[in-house]
Amino acid sequence: MKIKSCQGVIVMKKSLVLAMAMVLGLSATVLAANPFSALPAGHWAYASVAKLAAAGIIDGYPDGTFKGENLMIRYEMAQIIAKAYAKDGIGTDDRLMTEFAEELASLGVRTASLEKKTDNTKITGEARTRYVDVTGTDKGYMADLRTRLWLSGQVSDDWRYVAMLENMQSFNTNKEESEIKFRRAYVTGNAGDIKVTGGRYNYTVGQGNVFDDGIDGVQIDFGKVLKASMAYGRPAGGNDFHSFQDAGGNTIYTKNNDAFITTLDYKTGNFTFNAAFYDFLDYVGNADNKIWTVGGSIDIGDTVKLHGEYLKSNFAANAAGDDDGIVFGLNYKGAEPEKKGSYGIWAKYYDQDRSTYVSHTTDAVHDSLWGFDGYGVGFDYTITKNITALVEYFDFNGKNSEGKDKTWWSDVTFTF
């Protein structure tokens, strides 16, 4: 039923609204008597009017008439819907509830069914402004604003969807325009004892020393004590080109094709063990880049975490012939966006061949370093609720040259 309004008047004959008896699930065959005069028993709407009146949903005018040929104002229609909504066992059409939501609200009617649907979609977001300064091989600076808007909601009791829009605005280029992209769009849910995720989502494996990026793919997770995960898909930057230098000093150009990733995690007490296998297909020329990792962490109380990871590749990507890596570090506490005054400190040592990572979680890793070793330290602090500041410093040496980068990273993130 289409409803048009003009200056608060519903443009339709009042008698036609009696079709609501069908919408409200009311039977046209009734035993109740028609209480209104000027509506003959043979009229097509007789039974519906009688039923609506008997249910207390419609009222007539003081003179006992219904005036079925008159036009209705929106508030009269809203009153009918409100009375129907209040009746036990009588349903209402969500389209009507939505159309008259403002009038119903003014009448003090809470449309719980609509509220439930509105609450089904949750919107959150963050805005991060940052400044990064690099000296050395990749000398330069970067200043930008990143805004993210997250949308999530339940598809069913077991399944939900998640989407994320991202806007980047650069302050150190001549470009005035900004770009908005869907960085996440996926569904996730349970199929029996297996959790399934499919679409474009962020996949952080282990400690992020090999891969921490978006992926277009499908992933399954299962297990309780020993947890396993298997994912197949293409890194979201699918055709981004990278380069290696082999043991003979030759440059090899690569690109991200499909990848297969599987992980194992086991936790007992304060100790967590993890292992992973990555197979980036046709990553180096026509050959795969296969990486194995094993690592773990131990919690000391509620504030300190020690962690480390060993990485091994199926080929060397530098003249020195290295094909492995090791990373270890320490974390103390951590800033919590909702807790003013909370803070965290971390320190980490890295020694990785270029073939042991594809999309490193540390943004201070630059392609020109051809693998790297060095350290990083950082401090984050919640200034006030939902406003967190971060400062990090990285000092890296290139594996295959005299390259050296020192990076200062600072940002402030607002969450809402």
N, C-alpha and C positions, 0 to 999 in steps of 0.2 A: 504494500500500500504506500503510495507516494504522497507526501504531505508538503505543501508549499505554504509559506506564511507571507503576509503582507501587512506591515504595521500592526503586528500582534493579532491579526485575524487569520484563521485557518481557512483557506480558500477551498471550501467544499461544503456541500449541503450537510446540515447536521444529521439528517436521517442516514446519510451514507456511513457515518462513523459507527453505526450499529453493526457494521461488519466486524467491529471489535469483538463481538460475541464469539466469532470464529477464532480470532487471534487469541482471545483469553481462554479458549478451550471450553466455551459454554455451549451446551446443547441447544439446538433450535427448537426442540420438542419439549415443551414445558407444561406443567399443570397450573403454574401460578397465574393469577388473574392480572390483566393489564390495569394499572392504577390510573392511567392518564385518559382524560377525555379527548375527543377529537382524533382518536386513533382507532379506526374500526377493526373489528376482529379479523376481517379478511385482508388487512394490509400485510404486505410481505414481511415487514419488520415487526409485526405484532408479537410473535413468540420471543424474539430476541430482546425487545424492549421490556417485556414482562419479566424475563429471566434476569436481566441487568438490574431492574428495579427491585426485584425480590432479593437480590444479593446485596442491595444497598450501594451499588456502584454508580447508578445515575439517580438524579432527583429531577422532579419537574419544577415548573414555575409556581408561584403562590396561587395562581388561579386554577391549578390542577391540570395544566396542559404541558405537552412536551415540546411543542413548536419545532417539529422535525425538519421543516423546510428552512429554518434560519441558519445563518452562518455562525460558526463558533469562534470565540476568541481562544487564544492559546492557553490561558489559565483554566478555562472550562475543560479543555481537553486534558490538561495536566491533572486536574482534580479527578477526572474519571480514571486516569492511569494510576494515580496515587491510591485511590480506593480499591482498585483491582489488585494492586501490589500488596495491599494490607490484608487481603482475604486469603485465608488458608486454602490450599489446594487449587488456587488459581494462578496460573503462570502469566508472564507478560513477555512481549516481544522486545529483545534488546535494542532493536532499531528504534522503537518508540521511546524506550527509556533514554537512549542517547539523544534523540531529537529534542526531548523535553527535559533534559537534565537540569538546565538552569531554573526552569519553573518549578520542577520537583524539589530542588534544593531550597527554593524560597518558601515552599510549603512544609519544609522540615522533613522531607522524605529521603532517607538514605538508600540509594540503589546499590545494595550489597553485591548483587551479581556483577554489576559494572565495576564496582570498586575492586572486586576480586580479579577481574580481567585486567584492570589498570595496574594493580599491584603485581601482576604476573611479569611485567617488564620492569627491570631495575636499571636505572641509568646512573653511572658513576663516571668519574673522570679525573684527570690530572693535567696540570700545566707545569712544564719544567723549563726554566731559563738557565742556560749554561754558558760558560766561557772556558775554552781550552787553549792553552798556549804550548807550542812544541818548539824546542830548539834542537838543532842537530841536522840529521839527514833530511827529515821532513819538516823543516822549519816553517812555521806559520801559526796562525791562530784561527779560532772558530768561535763565533758567537751566534746563538740561535734561540728560538723559542719553539718547544714542541708541546702540542696540545693533543691529548687523547680523550676520546669519549667512548666509554664502554656501555654496551647494551647487553643485557642477559635476561633470560626468562625461562620458565618451565614449558616444555612441550607436552610432557605428561609427568606422572609421578617419578618415572625413572630416567627421563631424558630432558635435557635443557639445551638451549642454544646460546652462543656468545658471539658478539661482533664488536669490532673496535675500529673507529675512524681516527686517523692521525693526520694532523696538520703540522707542517714544518715551515717556519719562517726564519730565513737567514738574515742576520744583521751585518754580515761582512761581505756581501755581494751587491751588485747593482740591481739584482732582481727585486722588484717590488711585489710581484705576485707570490702567493703561497700555494702550496699543493696539498690537496686532501685525498687520502687514499684509504681503502679498506685494508688494514693490516691484519685483522683477524676476522674470520667468519667460519664458524664451525659448530657442529653439534656433538654432544657427548652424553653417554648414558650407559646403562647396564644391560647386558644380554646374559641373563643368568648370573654366573659368578665372574663374568668377564666385562671389564669396562672398555667401551669403544669410543674413540674420538676420530672424527673425520672432517676434513675441510682445510682451511688455512689457520694454523695455530702456531704458538711459539713452543719450540721443543728444546728444553735445556737438558742436556745429558750429563749426568754425573756432576762434576764441579764446573762444567762449562768450558773446560780447557781445549776441547775438540770442537764442539758445536753448541751454540746458543743463538738460535735464530728462528725466523719463521719457516714453516714447511707446509707445502701443499701435499697432504697425504692422509693416510689412515693409520691409526695406532690402536693396539690392544694391550691392556694391562690385566694381569691376573696373579693370583697367589696372595697369601696372607703373611706368613712368616718369611718365606723366601718369595720375594716379589719379582716378577718378570715383566718386561715390556718389549714389544716388537713394533717397529714402525717402518712403513715404506712410503716414499714420496719424493718430491723434488724440493730442495731448498727454495724459499720464496724468491730469492735473487737468482733464479734459475739460470740465466745466461750471462751472469757476471763473469768476466775473465780475470784470472789470476796468473801468476807466473812463478816458475821455479828455476833454479839454476842447478843442473845436475853435477855429478862429481867431476865431469870434464870441463865444467865452466860454461856449458851450453844452456841457453835460455829455453825453457819449455813452457808454452802457454796452455792453460787449462781452463775448464769451465765446469760449473756445477750441473751435472745431470742427475738422474734419479739416484736415490740412496736407500740402503737397507740398514737399519740400526736396531740392535737388540741389547738389552741391559738386564742385569741381575742385581738385586739389592737384598741384603740380609742385615737385620738389626737384632742385637742381643745386648741387653743392659744399656750401657753408655757407648757401646761400640757399634759402628755401622760399616759394613763392607759393601763395596760396589765394584762391578766389572762391566765392561761394555765391548761390543764389536761393531765397527762401522765399515760399510762397504760403499764408497762413493763411486758409482759406475762410470766408466770412461772418463774419469776425472783428469788423468794425465795422458794426453794424447788419446789413444784407444785403450789404455790400461786403467784398471781400477786403483783407487787409493784405499788400501785397507789399513785400519788402525785398531789396535787392541789396547785396552786400558784396564788397570786394576788400581783400586784405591780404597781409602777408608778414612774414618774420622772418629774421634773420641771426645765425648763431652766431659768436661771437668766442672762439676757443679752445674749451676744454671747460667753461668756467665762466660765460660771459656770453652772454645772448641779448637782442637788441633786436627789438621787434615792434610792429606797428601795423596798424590796420584802419579803412577808411572805409565808412560805412553810409548807404544812401539808401532812403527809404520812398516809397510812392505817395501819401501825404497828410501833412499837418501835424497834429499833435495838441496844439498850443498856440497862444495868441493871437499870439505873435511870428511865426508862420508858418514855423517851422523844420520841415524834413522830413528832416534828415540827421544824421550824427554822425561823430565821429572818436575813436579810442582808440589810445594808444601807451604803451609802457612798457619797462621793463628788468628782467631777472631775473639774479641772481647765485647760482650754485650751486643747492642745494635739499636739504632734509633727506631722508635715505633711512632708512626705518624699521628696516632691518636693520643699519645702520652707526652705531654710537654716536659722538656728537660731530659728525656731519654737520649742516650747516645751510644755510639759504638766505635771501636778502633780495630783495624785489621792490618796485618803485614803478610806479604807473600813473596816467595822466591820462585823464579821461573827459569827453566832451561829446556827449550823446545826446538826441535828441528822443524823446518817449514812444512814438512810432510805430515806432522803430527796434529795439525789443526786446519780446519776449513773455515769456520766462523767463530773466532775466539770471543769469549765473554768479555775480555778486557779490550776496550776500545782504543787503548794506547798502542796496540799491536798494529804496525804498518807493514804493508807488503814489501816495501823497500828494504826491510831488515833481513829478509831471507832466513827466517828463523831468528831466535833471540834468546838472550839470557840476561838476567838482571832481577830487579826487585820492585815491588810496589807497596805503598802504605796509604792508608786512608782513614778519615774521621768523618762521621756523620752525627748530626745533632738536630733534635726536634725543637725549633725555636718557639713555636706555640702549636696548639692543636692543628694538625693537618698541614703544617708548613715545616719542611725538613731541609736542612742545608748539608752539602757534601763537599769535602775537599780531598783530592787524591793526588799522589805524586808517583810517577813511574820513571825508572832509570834503566833503559834497555840498551844492550850492545847487539849489533847485527852479527849473525853467525858466519856470513860468507863475505864480509867486507869490513871496511873500517867504519861502517855506519853506526851511528849512535843517536838515540833519541831520548830526550828528557821531556816529560810531559806533565804539565800542571792541569788538573781538571777540577773545576768548581761548578756547582749548580745549586739551585734552590727549586724544590718541587712543592707545588700546591695540590693537595688532593681534595676531592669533593664528591 
